[in-house]
Structures are given as C-alpha cells and as structure tokens.
C-alpha cells in the first residue's frame, strides 16, 4: 500500500471526465453565486439597521424581510405557519398600499 493519492480522472473515459469537469464548474459557479448573494444580503441588512424606520411602509419593509427569512426555515414549513406568513405578508402589502394612497 502506498500513500500516493490515486487520480481517478485518469481511469475515467473522456465522456465521464467531461461530465465531471462540467459538474465541478457548475459547483464553482454555484458557490460564487452564493457568496455574492450573501454579500448582497449583508448589505441589505446593514441598510435596514442604519436608521430606524420613519414611516409605516419602511417599518413594513423591514418586517416583510424578516418574515421572508423566517419563511425559508424548516420551522416555517408547517401548513398553518405558511398560511400565517402568507396572510401577514398580504396584510403588510395591503396596509402599505393604503398608506401610499392616503399620502
């Protein structure tokens, strides 16, 4: 037995090597996209934390963001919670629209 790693790519056919390269490239692209998404999310959260809301629509936007974050968690997958989330987001949107109409 040796301690040298085996290069499995050498033992695959060309089609398998090409498929492996494509998977590796897609994984890399996915990781780059995820990193960019995390950066944008951090920037958004910094903006939301920068100052307190001055209007109801600004406060509602922060609440909507937090509700959507919660909606992506396993705890939010319960059917009753999904319905509550949908109703809360709908209420916030409706009330914001009403506030815009009144101003």
Contact map, one row per residue, 1 for C-alpha under 8 A:
1110000000000000000000000000000000000000000000000000000000000000000000000000000000000000000000000000000
1111000000000000000000000000000000000000000000000000000000000000000000000000000000000000000000000000000
1111100000000000000000000000000000000000000000000000000000000000000000000000000000000000000000000000000
0111110000000000000000000000000000000000000000000000000000000000000000000000000000000000000000000000000
0011111000000000000000000000000000000000000000000000000000000000000000000000000000000000000000000000000
0001111100000000000000000000000000000000000000000000000000000000000000000000000000000000000000000000000
0000111111100000000000000000000000000000000000000000000000000000000000000000000000000000000000000000000
0000011111110000000000000000000000000000000000000000000000000000000000000000000000000000000000000000000
0000001111110000100000000000000000000000000000000000000000000000000000000000000000000000000000000000000
0000001111111000000000000000000000000000000000000000000000000000000000000000000000000000000000000000000
0000001111111000000000000000000000000000000000000000000000000000000000000000000000000000000000000000000
0000000111111101100000000000000000000000000000000000000000000000000000000000000000000000000000000000000
0000000001111111100000000000000000000000000000000000000000000000000000000000000000000000000000000000000
0000000000011111110000000000000000000000000000000000000000000000000000000000000000000000000000000000000
0000000000001111111000000000000000000000000000000000000000000000000000000000000000000000000000000000000
0000000000011111111100000000000000000000000000000000000000000000000000000000000000000000000000000000000
0000000010011111111110000000000000000000000000000000000000000000000000000000000000000000000000000000000
0000000000000111111111000000000000000000000000000000000000000000000000000000000000000000000000000000000
0000000000000011111111100000000000000000000000000000000000000000000000000000000000000000000000000000000
0000000000000001111111110000000000000000000000000000000000000000000000000000000000000000000000000000000
0000000000000000111111111000000000000000000000000000000000000000000000000000000000000000000000000000000
0000000000000000011111111100000000000000000000000000000000000000000000000000000000000000000000000000000
0000000000000000001111111110000000000000000000000000000000000000000000000000000000000000000000000000000
0000000000000000000111111111000000000000000000000000000000000000000000000000000000000000000000000000000
0000000000000000000011111111100000000000000000000000000000000000000000000000000000000000000000000000000
0000000000000000000001111111110000000000000000000000000000000000000000000000000000000000000000000000000
0000000000000000000000111111111000000000000000000000000000000000000000000000000000000000000000000000000
0000000000000000000000011111111100000000000000000000000000000000000000000000000000000000000000000000000
0000000000000000000000001111111110000000000000000000000000000000000000000000000000000000000000000000000
0000000000000000000000000111111111000000000000000000000000000000000000000000000000000000000000000000000
0000000000000000000000000011111111100000000000000000000000000000000000000000000000000000000000000000000
0000000000000000000000000001111111110000000000000000000000000000000000000000000000000000000000000000000
0000000000000000000000000000111111111000000000000000000000000000000000000000000000000000000000000000000
0000000000000000000000000000011111111100000000000000000000000000000000000000000000000000000000000000000
0000000000000000000000000000001111111110000000000000000000000000000000000000000000000000000000000000000
0000000000000000000000000000000111111111000000000000000000000000000000000000000000000000000000000000000
0000000000000000000000000000000011111111100000000000000000000000000000000000000000000000000000000000000
0000000000000000000000000000000001111111110000000000000000000000000000000000000000000000000000000000000
0000000000000000000000000000000000111111111000000000000000000000000000000000000000000000000000000000000
0000000000000000000000000000000000011111111100000000000000000000000000000000000000000000000000000000000
0000000000000000000000000000000000001111111110000000000000000000000000000000000000000000000000000000000
0000000000000000000000000000000000000111111111000000000000000000000000000000000000000000000000000000000
0000000000000000000000000000000000000011111111100000000000000000000000000000000000000000000000000000000
0000000000000000000000000000000000000001111111110000000000000000000000000000000000000000000000000000000
0000000000000000000000000000000000000000111111111000000000000000000000000000000000000000000000000000000
0000000000000000000000000000000000000000011111111100000000000000000000000000000000000000000000000000000
0000000000000000000000000000000000000000001111111110000000000000000000000000000000000000000000000000000
0000000000000000000000000000000000000000000111111111000000000100000000000000000000000000000000000000000
0000000000000000000000000000000000000000000011111111000000000000000000000000000000000000000000000000000
0000000000000000000000000000000000000000000001111111000000000000000000000000000000000000000000000000000
0000000000000000000000000000000000000000000000111111100000000000000000000000000000000000000000000000000
0000000000000000000000000000000000000000000000011111110000000000000000000000000000000000000000000000000
0000000000000000000000000000000000000000000000000011111101100000000000000000000000000000000000000000000
0000000000000000000000000000000000000000000000000001111101100000000000000000000000000000000000000000000
0000000000000000000000000000000000000000000000000000111111100000000000000000000000000000000000000000000
0000000000000000000000000000000000000000000000000000111111110000000000000000000000000000000000010010000
0000000000000000000000000000000000000000000000000000001111111000000000000000000000000000000000010010000
0000000000000000000000000000000000000000000000000000111111111100000000000000000000000000000000000000000
0000000000000000000000000000000000000000000000000000111111111110000000000000000000000000000000000000000
0000000000000000000000000000000000000000000000000000000111111111000000000000000000000000000110010000000
0000000000000000000000000000000000000000000000000000000011111111100000000000000000000000000000000000000
0000000000000000000000000000000000000000000000010000000001111111110000000000000000000000000000000000000
0000000000000000000000000000000000000000000000000000000000111111111000000000000000000000000000000000000
0000000000000000000000000000000000000000000000000000000000011111111100000000000000000000100100000000000
0000000000000000000000000000000000000000000000000000000000001111111110000000000000000000000000000000000
0000000000000000000000000000000000000000000000000000000000000111111111000000000000000000000000000000000
0000000000000000000000000000000000000000000000000000000000000011111111100000000000001000100000000000000
0000000000000000000000000000000000000000000000000000000000000001111111110000000000000000000000000000000
0000000000000000000000000000000000000000000000000000000000000000111111111000000000000000000000000000000
0000000000000000000000000000000000000000000000000000000000000000011111111011000000000000000000000000000
0000000000000000000000000000000000000000000000000000000000000000001111111011100001001000000000000000000
0000000000000000000000000000000000000000000000000000000000000000000111111101100000000000000000000000000
0000000000000000000000000000000000000000000000000000000000000000000011111111100000000000000000000000000
0000000000000000000000000000000000000000000000000000000000000000000000011111100000000000000000000000000
0000000000000000000000000000000000000000000000000000000000000000000001101111110000000000000000000000000
0000000000000000000000000000000000000000000000000000000000000000000001111111110011000000000000000000000
0000000000000000000000000000000000000000000000000000000000000000000000111111111011000000000000000000000
0000000000000000000000000000000000000000000000000000000000000000000000000011111111000000000000000000000
0000000000000000000000000000000000000000000000000000000000000000000000000000111111100000000000000000000
0000000000000000000000000000000000000000000000000000000000000000000000000000011111110000000000000000000
0000000000000000000000000000000000000000000000000000000000000000000000000001111111111000000000000000000
0000000000000000000000000000000000000000000000000000000000000000000000100001111111111100000000000000000
0000000000000000000000000000000000000000000000000000000000000000000000000000001111111110000000000000000
0000000000000000000000000000000000000000000000000000000000000000000000000000000111111111000000000000000
0000000000000000000000000000000000000000000000000000000000000000001000100000000011111111100000000000000
0000000000000000000000000000000000000000000000000000000000000000000000000000000001111111110000000000000
0000000000000000000000000000000000000000000000000000000000000000000000000000000000111111111000000000000
0000000000000000000000000000000000000000000000000000000000000000000000000000000000011111111100000000000
0000000000000000000000000000000000000000000000000000000000000001001000000000000000001111111110000000000
0000000000000000000000000000000000000000000000000000000000000000000000000000000000000111111111000000000
0000000000000000000000000000000000000000000000000000000000000000000000000000000000000011111111100000000
0000000000000000000000000000000000000000000000000000000000010001000000000000000000000001111111110000000
0000000000000000000000000000000000000000000000000000000000010000000000000000000000000000111111111000000
0000000000000000000000000000000000000000000000000000000000000000000000000000000000000000011111111100000
0000000000000000000000000000000000000000000000000000000000000000000000000000000000000000001111111110000
0000000000000000000000000000000000000000000000000000000110010000000000000000000000000000000111111111000
0000000000000000000000000000000000000000000000000000000000000000000000000000000000000000000011111111100
0000000000000000000000000000000000000000000000000000000000000000000000000000000000000000000001111111110
0000000000000000000000000000000000000000000000000000000110000000000000000000000000000000000000111111111
0000000000000000000000000000000000000000000000000000000000000000000000000000000000000000000000011111111
0000000000000000000000000000000000000000000000000000000000000000000000000000000000000000000000001111111
0000000000000000000000000000000000000000000000000000000000000000000000000000000000000000000000000111111
0000000000000000000000000000000000000000000000000000000000000000000000000000000000000000000000000011111
